[in-house]
Amino acid sequence: MIGRLAVLGQAILASNSEESDDGGAQPPHKKLRSSTCSVITNPTMQQQAKNGCSSKDALSNAIQEGPTSILALKDNGSRGYNEKDFTELDGLVPPKTISKTDQEIVRVIGQHLTSIGLHRSAEILMQESGCRLDHPAAAKFCQHVMDGEWNKAEMDLGELKSVLVSPLNLVEMKFLLQEQKYLEYLEDNRILEALNVLRHELTPLHHNISRVHELSSFMMCSGGEELRDVAHWQGKGAESRGGLMERLQRFLPPTIMLPPRRLHGLLSQAVELQKERCPYHNVKTASPFENVSLLTDHLCSREQLPLETVQVLTDHCDEVWFCRFSPDGSKLATGSKDTTVMIWNVDPENYSLSLSKTLEGHSYGVAYLSWSPDSSHLAACGPDDCPELWVWQVETGHLRTKLSHASEDSLTSCAWHSDGRRFVTGGSRGQFYLCDLEGNVLESWEGVRVQSLAWKSDAKTVLAADTHHRIRGYNFDDLSDCNILQEDHPIMSFTVNNTGRLALLNVATQGIHLWDLQDRILVRKYQGLTQGFYNIHSCFGGLGQEFIASGSEDHKVFVWHIRRESPLATLTGHSRTVNCVHWNPRWPHLLVSASDDGTVRLWGPAQEFRNQSTSPKSSTPSNSGTPVYNPTSNGNL
């Protein structure tokens, strides 16, 4: 296309410099047709105005016959014209007959050229192709909106109403126009004009009454600054009018007016899709095109994942049973057979952990830890024979609550409610309690032998893995319960992703299973690790929780992409069973593992990718997204 435009440019220059045979100047050339031609109003031109393209002769006929109404140009059929309908303009070749898809591509490219200021190039492109960017009436409407000519813009709506999908859209568009007009009058302190718009233009529409009442309250604003602040409005000018135009464009079919920044949107979708399909993508960027070339397909390096040991912690003096980053990613808690919980500060820029405090006194050892949602409290549970649960205030290191309901209890797991004021706890001896921060038992469920716990996203139902190889849901509000899923072997532990839809189960002698809790189907079985009857805790993690990690009884850490059964990587370094792994929820380049060898290992990307991973643009919470699961894809997440 670039080469073609160069030839066209040379043709234009040659045409402008030619003289007639008798030495006189050539007659004046016709002006190049604008990318937004005159309004097409003749119904006989319907087949020639599809997809934003029209013939010159059809346009001439429409002008001669006079305006009647705007065609409902909703279909995307190919235009019907012969090349003989066109004459050469300024030495250019006649427009080409191109397919519907090519017409759309031309329009999208022309829109992008215009947006970056290459108006002449866009005009030549439109002329040679015989296409136009937008329907003339839509282009006129856009210009009037951007110029703030509200009466003319409303008249344009009358011409465009036949192409709208629903008559209600016309009312909504009028409302948006009058709203902007009203706010601009208020900002200019034209109170009487604003009041007139409110009473005689907005109110008679009988649309969005609550918004009309809200707009009327803006009359009390003392000035433009307060108005902009209260109305959450950018103020009179190109920014707010541009935003208004984008909202109005939603009601116009793309054959009439292209969606804004269409090429940018299409390329963004393509890049994001390639990132989703990339098995190693784990770096958050501020924009889709950051560190991306459109000239090649996107593929990250495996070395960008946290597969390299960057620090080994040896402060515990016995087996380390559990590790868990805080929800805000700033702290790490580790629990050990040595009866201590250690709190570590996370330094993501230097890829290091530093000891903050040690919480002592857990005489049975610490086999499970759970952070409150605001990262302020930490609950610690022991092994099977432990009847106690400890709740620590992390910042001060003070013990908030020590729960010990009965000496025969077994409190081995817990999960916080989303309000941070309640938690559930239970164990394999049949105890299952709902408690508050002071340790008071609010509700209890008898006879439930709990292996692992998690709250569902509805904040009403608790998921509990029990000794019958199943996960059941328990509602403490109405004391109802239901079966969620059934395995054939013991569920040693499970965790739920951020959306509450996917559950990752460590199943004895089977490995790791991924379940869809909503559709109640087994999605995938992951290969590689050795899982016997040890309590091994796996996790979701990485950017968008697109990855899965787990320890193993063969002393290794395994990392998978959530859509792939085979491991992406096998990490070595521990010398005994790896009991627990956890991915930092804020910094996707940090992974931690805890082992019976008494060490905690921090894993990060290769040295050459560490600066990229810790850039400020990648420092926002990484687990805000979730893998897209199509329930009709036979389990192909």
Secondary structure, 3 states (H helix, E strand, C coil): CHHHHHHHHHHHHHHHHCECCCCCECCCCCCCCCCCCCCCCCHHHHHHCHHHECCHHHHHHHHHHCCCCCCCCCCCCCCCCCHHHCCCCCCCCCCCCCCHHHHHHHHHHHHHHHHCCCHHHHHHHHHHHCECCCCHHHHHHHHHHHHCCHHHHHHHHHHHHHHCCCHHHHHHHHHHHHHHHHHHHHHCCCHHHHHHHHHHHHHHHCCCHHHHHHHHHHHHCCCHHHHHHHHCCCCCCHHHHHHHHHHHHCCCCCCCCCCCCHHHHHHHHHHHHHHHHCCCCCCCCCCCCCCCCCCCCCCCCHHHCCCEEEEEECCCCCCEEEEEECCCCCEEEEEECCCCEEEEEEECCCCEEEEEEEECCCCCCCCEEEECCCCCEEEEECCCCCCCEEEEECCCCEEEEEECCCCCCCCCEEEECCCCCEEEEECCCCCEEEEECCCCEEEECCCCCEEEEEECCCCCEEEEEECCCEEEEEECCCCEEEEEEECCCCEEEEEECCCCCEEEEEECCCEEEEEECCCCEEEEEECCCCCCCCCCECEEECHHHCEEEEECCCCCEEEEECCCCCCCEEECCCCCCEEEEEECCCCCCCEEEEECCCCEEEEECCHHHHHHHCCHHHCCCCCCCCCCCCCCCCCCC
